[in-house]
Amino acid sequence: MIDLLHAILFTAMVAAGGLGLASVIMTFIPVITETMSADEVAKERVEYAFFGFAGIVIALVMILAMALS
């Protein structure tokens, strides 16, 4: 039964880590259109950075959960 728990934790870790890395990359490569102001671009970068680092932290918590279980 512990293998099932590890499989679920591993799936959550991979999903959170992948989305986190993608968001961090999008922080440095923003999508800018002609109609966007500088404030909107800055807001997008902050949002991507927040979700990216949150995803990475969740992935690290899943690694810790797998190690302690």
N, C-alpha and C positions, 0 to 999 in steps of 0.2 A: 504494500500500500504506500510505502514511503517513495517508491519509484514514481507512482502517479503524482504525488505532491511535487517531486522534483521536476517532473515533466511540465506541470502547470507553471511552476516558478520559472523554469527555463524559457517557456514560451512567453511569459510576461516580460522576462529580462530581454529577450531578443527583440520583442516588439517595442518596448520602451527605449532600448538602446538605439535601435534603428531609426525610430522617429526622432529621438533626441539628436542624433548625429545629423540627420537630414535638416532639422531645424537650425542647428548651429551653422551648418554650411550655408543655408539660406540667409542667415544673418549677414554673412560676408558677401553674398551674391544676391542682392535684392532685385525684385522685379519692379522696374520703374516705368511708368507710362507718362505721356506728356501732360496729362491732366492732374497728376499728383503734385501736391506742394511738398516743400521740404519737411514740414511738420508731419505729414502723412507718411513719408518715407522713414523718418526717424521713429515714428510710432510702430511701423511694421517691423523695423529692425529690433526694437525693444521686445515686441511680442515674440518674434522668432527666437531671440536669445533666451527669453524666459522659458518658453516651452522646450527649447533645446536642452538647457541645463536642468530643467525639471525632469525631463525624460532620462537624462544621464544619471541623475540622482536616484530615480526610481529603479533603473537598471542595477545600480550599485547596491541598493537595498535588497533587490532580488538575489544578487550574488551572496550577500550576507545571510539572507534567509536560507539559501541552499546550503551554505557552509555550516550553519548552526542547527539545521534539522537532521 
